[in-house]
Amino acid sequence: MKSERPWNANYLQVMTANFCMAFAFYVLTPLLPLYLSEHFSAGKDKIGLRRIGGIGYYGLSNNIATHPAIYDTLPQR
């Protein structure tokens, strides 16, 4: 019986992608108000709504993508 390494290439690719998404989120979230105010002349109320929407979408999509009931139903190799 061949034992598989826990840190195989597929696992490392998924972990790298997850890190890049989280890093981009935490780097760009503080810069979004500056971008919106300079390029679109957005007020504080619109900037606040955009930040709440973006953070809410990130939290919702992250919870859906990592929920066991969803990814356990996918076919295994």
Phi, psi and omega in degrees: 000126182272126178267136181269143177290140179290333182256063181277181186296320180296318180297317180294324177294318179294317179295322178294317178296318179296318178297316181296320178294315180294319180297315179297320179297312184286338176278318185278336182300315178289337182274345183300316179299322178295317180296314182294320182288324182281316187271332184243001182051042182282145177277175182296326181293318179290323178296318179298318178295320178295320180292318179297318179296317181292317179293321178296318178296316179299314180296318180292313182293324179294319179292323179290317184292333183253009181285131184300327182294337181271308186278346175282344179274350179288148181294142178265162178285000000 
